[in-house]
Amino acid sequence: MSQYFDIGDETLWNPSDGAARLFLRQVAVFEAELGLPSGLGRMENDECQVDPVAFGVFTNTLLARHRRTGHSVLLALSEGFVATVLVLAGRAGVPVDWAGLEAVPDGPLRDVQASARTGMSGPAEGGAWAAELRARAAELGRGMPR
């Protein structure tokens, strides 16, 4: 069986039940962490409607948060989710402010990692960070069925 993530009649993604269930559970985690709705509706009759405006706000806020950390564990836990969100955002036509994201992060860094050996971690250089994330999303998107 499979489930559908749609905007109106257009299908953005048609994953297996297990992949959809895990993704939606991660969505709930990040909604709580970011304090805002994702724009992804409830899964009803194997369909989830996506509100592109709310999903755009969620996507850009998620990326800004991801950009402001250099904590290796947080990055490892979130990179697959962030890449999946980027694939869906691209398919939904959600604009991403890559130029703003590649700049030095605005505001305080989040969840820095401190080490006696290496000191405090910071976010990766913006261009490299964006290029790596885009490449990961492109690779993932090739295997994500519509």
C-alpha positions as CSV (number, residue, x, y, z in Angstrom):
1,M,0.0,0.0,0.0
2,S,1.0,3.6,-0.4
3,Q,0.0,7.1,0.7
4,Y,-0.2,10.3,-1.2
5,F,1.0,13.8,-0.4
6,D,-0.9,16.1,-2.7
7,I,-1.6,19.8,-3.5
8,G,-5.1,19.6,-4.9
9,D,-5.0,16.9,-7.6
10,E,-1.2,17.0,-8.0
11,T,0.7,14.3,-6.2
12,L,4.1,15.4,-4.8
13,W,5.0,12.1,-3.3
14,N,3.6,8.5,-3.1
15,P,5.6,6.7,-0.5
16,S,5.0,3.4,1.2
17,D,2.9,3.4,4.3
18,G,5.9,2.9,6.5
19,A,7.9,5.8,4.9
20,A,4.8,8.1,5.1
21,R,4.2,7.2,8.8
22,L,7.8,7.8,9.8
23,F,7.9,11.1,7.8
24,L,4.7,12.4,9.4
25,R,6.0,11.5,12.9
26,Q,9.2,13.5,12.1
27,V,7.0,16.3,10.9
28,A,5.3,16.4,14.3
29,V,8.7,16.6,16.0
30,F,9.9,19.5,13.9
31,E,6.5,21.3,14.2
32,A,7.0,21.2,18.0
33,E,10.7,22.2,17.8
34,L,10.0,25.1,15.4
35,G,6.7,26.1,17.1
36,L,4.7,26.4,13.8
37,P,2.5,24.2,11.6
38,S,4.1,22.4,8.7
39,G,1.2,22.8,6.3
40,L,0.8,19.1,6.0
41,G,-2.7,18.0,6.7
42,R,-3.8,14.8,8.4
43,M,-3.5,11.5,6.5
44,E,-7.1,10.6,5.6
45,N,-8.0,7.8,3.2
46,D,-4.3,7.5,2.3
47,E,-4.1,11.1,1.3
48,C,-2.4,14.1,2.9
49,Q,-3.1,17.6,1.5
50,V,-0.3,20.1,1.6
51,D,-0.9,23.8,2.1
52,P,1.9,25.3,0.0
53,V,2.0,28.6,1.8
54,A,2.3,27.1,5.3
55,F,4.7,24.5,4.0
56,G,6.8,27.2,2.5
57,V,7.1,29.0,5.9
58,F,7.8,25.7,7.6
59,T,10.5,24.8,5.0
60,N,12.3,28.1,5.2
61,T,12.2,28.2,9.0
62,L,13.4,24.6,9.1
63,L,16.3,25.4,6.8
64,A,17.2,28.5,8.8
65,R,17.3,26.5,12.0
66,H,19.3,23.8,10.4
67,R,21.8,26.4,9.1
68,R,22.4,27.9,12.5
69,T,23.8,24.7,14.1
70,G,27.1,22.9,13.8
71,H,26.2,20.2,16.3
72,S,27.1,16.9,14.7
73,V,24.4,14.8,16.4
74,L,21.6,17.3,15.5
75,L,22.8,17.5,11.9
76,A,23.0,13.7,11.6
77,L,19.5,13.3,13.1
78,S,17.9,15.9,10.8
79,E,19.7,15.8,7.5
80,G,17.5,13.1,5.9
81,F,14.3,14.8,7.0
82,V,15.5,18.2,5.8
83,A,16.5,16.7,2.4
84,T,13.0,15.1,2.1
85,V,11.3,18.4,2.9
86,L,13.4,20.1,0.2
87,V,12.3,17.5,-2.4
88,L,8.7,18.1,-1.5
89,A,9.2,21.9,-1.4
90,G,10.7,21.8,-4.9
91,R,7.8,19.7,-6.2
92,A,5.3,22.1,-4.6
93,G,7.0,25.1,-6.1
94,V,8.0,26.5,-2.7
95,P,10.6,29.2,-3.1
96,V,13.7,28.7,-0.9
97,D,15.9,31.8,0.0
98,W,19.2,30.1,-0.8
99,A,21.1,33.4,-0.9
100,G,19.9,34.3,2.6
101,L,20.7,30.9,3.9
102,E,24.2,30.9,2.4
103,A,25.1,34.1,4.3
104,V,26.4,34.1,7.8
105,P,23.5,33.0,10.0
106,D,21.4,35.8,11.3
107,G,20.8,35.7,15.0
108,P,22.3,33.4,17.6
109,L,23.7,30.0,16.8
110,R,21.6,27.1,18.1
111,D,22.7,24.0,19.9
112,V,26.4,24.4,19.5
113,Q,28.7,21.5,20.3
114,A,31.5,22.2,22.8
115,S,34.6,20.0,23.0
116,A,37.7,20.4,25.2
117,R,39.7,19.3,22.2
118,T,38.2,21.4,19.3
119,G,36.3,24.2,21.1
120,M,32.8,25.2,20.0
121,S,31.4,24.1,16.7
122,G,29.8,26.5,14.3
123,P,27.8,26.1,11.2
124,A,29.5,25.1,8.0
125,E,30.5,27.6,5.3
126,G,27.3,28.7,3.6
127,G,28.0,27.8,0.0
128,A,29.3,24.4,0.8
129,W,26.4,23.8,3.2
130,A,23.8,24.7,0.6
131,A,25.6,22.8,-2.2
132,E,25.8,19.6,-0.1
133,L,22.1,19.9,1.0
134,R,20.9,20.5,-2.5
135,A,22.9,17.5,-3.8
136,R,21.5,15.3,-1.0
137,A,17.9,16.4,-1.9
138,A,18.5,15.9,-5.6
139,E,19.8,12.4,-5.0
140,L,16.9,11.6,-2.7
141,G,14.4,13.0,-5.1
142,R,15.4,10.7,-7.9
143,G,14.3,7.8,-5.8
144,M,11.1,9.3,-4.4
145,P,8.1,8.2,-6.3
146,R,5.4,10.7,-7.3
